[in-house]
Amino acid sequence: MALNWPNRLTIARIIMAPVVMLLLQVGGPEARWGAFTVFVIAALTDMVDGYLARKYGWISNLGKFLDPLADKLLVCLAWIGLADLGLMPQWTVYVVVGRELLITGLRSIAAYAGVLILPSGLGKWKSAVQMFTVSFHMLLSVLFLNDVPQTASLTGLVSMWIALLLTVVSAFHYFWRNRSVLQRLGM
């Protein structure tokens, strides 16, 4: 099976996700710059693959499955890396990763039953805000290392809370929107 360009970009994003986390674990200014750069490139591939898929009709079932999975992997690994550095509260990892595991589990169970559950608009906003939040915190870690100015810190805190709110609300929305699928699956 030949892969189209959107799916290739999605697979590249999946490969870049652990690279971001590894670079964050290495630490130091150069590694943090590398993590930030790889994360931003990976986030941009998300926009490009969606654009190409819609413009050229290269939408595939593989892409419908892999694209949200790649986004979840990228954000979760980056969020974990930032929490390990003390740049995000540790408890927020449980909220972000827990939500993503729940939704991925739901989608997997539905797919096993032959039902394709697509991401919602709210879920896409959640992903965008999470990616902004991660990018912003990475940039702060690069520019200021451990001495972040209060205004930048406040902006980071607000974006983190908005991302967390969207994470939780979109999970509830996801289950509510797919309640008929859940009922058919006996859940």
C-alpha positions as CSV (number, residue, x, y, z in Angstrom):
1,M,0.0,0.0,0.0
2,A,1.5,3.3,-1.1
3,L,1.4,6.1,1.4
4,N,0.1,9.5,0.3
5,W,1.8,12.7,1.4
6,P,-0.5,13.5,4.3
7,N,0.1,10.0,5.8
8,R,3.8,10.4,5.3
9,L,3.7,13.7,7.2
10,T,1.7,12.1,10.0
11,I,4.1,9.2,10.3
12,A,7.0,11.8,10.4
13,R,5.1,13.5,13.3
14,I,4.8,10.2,15.1
15,I,8.6,9.7,14.8
16,M,9.3,13.3,15.9
17,A,7.3,12.9,19.1
18,P,9.8,10.8,21.0
19,V,12.7,12.9,19.6
20,V,11.1,16.0,21.3
21,M,10.9,14.1,24.6
22,L,14.4,12.8,24.4
23,L,15.8,16.3,23.7
24,L,13.9,17.6,26.7
25,Q,15.3,14.9,28.8
26,V,18.9,15.7,27.7
27,G,18.4,19.2,29.0
28,G,20.6,22.2,28.4
29,P,19.9,25.2,26.2
30,E,20.9,23.5,22.9
31,A,18.8,20.4,23.5
32,R,15.8,22.6,24.5
33,W,16.2,24.6,21.3
34,G,16.2,21.3,19.5
35,A,13.1,20.1,21.2
36,F,11.3,23.4,20.5
37,T,12.4,23.3,16.8
38,V,11.3,19.7,16.3
39,F,8.0,20.3,18.1
40,V,7.2,23.3,16.0
41,I,8.1,21.5,12.8
42,A,5.9,18.5,13.9
43,A,3.0,20.8,14.8
44,L,3.3,22.4,11.4
45,T,3.1,19.0,9.7
46,D,-0.3,18.6,11.3
47,M,-1.6,21.7,9.5
48,V,0.1,20.8,6.2
49,D,-1.1,17.2,6.2
50,G,-4.7,18.3,6.8
51,Y,-4.5,20.9,4.1
52,L,-3.1,18.4,1.5
53,A,-5.6,15.8,2.4
54,R,-8.5,18.1,1.9
55,K,-7.2,20.0,-1.1
56,Y,-6.2,16.9,-3.1
57,G,-8.8,14.5,-1.7
58,W,-6.1,12.3,-0.2
59,I,-8.3,11.5,2.8
60,S,-7.9,7.9,3.9
61,N,-9.0,5.7,6.7
62,L,-5.4,5.3,7.7
63,G,-5.0,9.0,7.9
64,K,-8.3,9.4,9.9
65,F,-6.9,7.0,12.5
66,L,-3.2,8.1,12.5
67,D,-3.6,11.9,12.4
68,P,-5.3,12.3,15.8
69,L,-3.0,9.5,17.2
70,A,0.1,11.5,16.1
71,D,-1.3,14.7,17.7
72,K,-1.9,12.9,21.0
73,L,1.5,11.3,21.0
74,L,3.3,14.5,20.2
75,V,1.5,16.6,22.9
76,C,1.6,13.9,25.5
77,L,5.3,13.2,25.2
78,A,6.1,16.9,25.1
79,W,3.9,17.6,28.1
80,I,5.6,14.7,30.1
81,G,9.0,16.1,29.1
82,L,8.0,19.6,30.3
83,A,6.6,18.3,33.6
84,D,9.9,16.3,34.2
85,L,11.7,19.6,33.8
86,G,9.4,21.3,36.3
87,L,7.9,23.5,33.6
88,M,4.4,22.1,34.0
89,P,2.9,20.8,37.2
90,Q,3.2,17.0,37.4
91,W,-0.5,16.5,38.0
92,T,-1.4,18.0,34.6
93,V,0.3,15.1,32.9
94,Y,-2.4,12.8,34.4
95,V,-5.2,15.1,33.0
96,V,-3.7,15.3,29.5
97,V,-2.5,11.7,29.1
98,G,-5.5,10.3,30.9
99,R,-7.9,12.1,28.5
100,E,-6.0,11.0,25.5
101,L,-5.9,7.4,26.6
102,L,-9.6,7.4,27.3
103,I,-10.5,8.8,23.9
104,T,-8.1,6.6,22.0
105,G,-9.5,3.6,23.9
106,L,-13.0,4.6,22.9
107,R,-12.0,5.1,19.3
108,S,-10.2,1.7,19.2
109,I,-13.2,-0.1,20.7
110,A,-15.5,1.5,18.2
111,A,-13.1,0.7,15.3
112,Y,-13.0,-2.9,16.4
113,A,-16.8,-2.9,16.2
114,G,-16.6,-1.3,12.7
115,V,-17.5,2.2,13.7
116,L,-15.2,5.1,12.8
117,I,-15.4,7.9,15.3
118,L,-13.9,11.1,13.9
119,P,-12.4,14.0,16.0
120,S,-14.7,16.8,16.9
121,G,-14.2,20.5,16.3
122,L,-13.7,21.0,20.0
123,G,-11.1,18.3,20.0
124,K,-9.2,20.1,17.3
125,W,-9.3,23.3,19.3
126,K,-8.1,21.4,22.3
127,S,-5.1,20.1,20.2
128,A,-4.3,23.5,18.9
129,V,-4.4,25.1,22.3
130,Q,-2.3,22.2,23.8
131,M,0.3,22.6,21.0
132,F,0.4,26.4,21.6
133,T,0.8,25.9,25.3
134,V,3.6,23.3,24.9
135,S,5.4,25.5,22.3
136,F,5.1,28.6,24.6
137,H,6.5,26.7,27.6
138,M,9.3,25.3,25.5
139,L,10.1,28.7,24.2
140,L,10.1,30.2,27.7
141,S,12.5,27.4,28.8
142,V,14.9,28.3,26.0
143,L,14.8,32.0,26.3
144,F,14.8,32.3,30.1
145,L,16.0,28.9,31.2
146,N,14.9,28.9,34.9
147,D,14.3,32.6,35.4
148,V,11.0,33.3,33.5
149,P,9.6,36.9,33.8
150,Q,6.3,37.1,35.7
151,T,4.3,38.3,32.7
152,A,5.5,35.4,30.5
153,S,4.9,33.1,33.4
154,L,1.4,34.4,33.8
155,T,0.7,34.0,30.1
156,G,2.0,30.4,30.3
157,L,-0.2,29.7,33.3
158,V,-3.3,31.1,31.6
159,S,-2.6,29.1,28.4
160,M,-2.0,25.9,30.5
161,W,-5.4,26.3,32.3
162,I,-7.2,27.0,29.1
163,A,-5.6,23.9,27.6
164,L,-6.6,21.8,30.6
165,L,-10.1,23.1,30.6
166,L,-10.5,22.3,26.9
167,T,-8.9,18.9,27.6
168,V,-11.6,18.0,30.1
169,V,-14.5,19.6,28.4
170,S,-13.7,18.0,25.0
171,A,-13.5,14.6,26.7
172,F,-17.0,15.0,28.1
173,H,-18.2,16.3,24.7
174,Y,-16.6,13.4,22.9
175,F,-18.4,10.9,25.1
176,W,-21.7,12.8,24.9
177,R,-21.5,13.2,21.2
178,N,-20.9,9.5,20.8
179,R,-23.3,8.2,23.4
180,S,-25.3,6.3,20.8
181,V,-22.2,4.5,19.6
182,L,-21.4,3.7,23.3
183,Q,-24.9,2.3,23.8
184,R,-24.6,0.1,20.6
185,L,-21.3,-1.2,22.0
186,G,-23.0,-2.0,25.3
187,M,-21.0,0.5,27.3
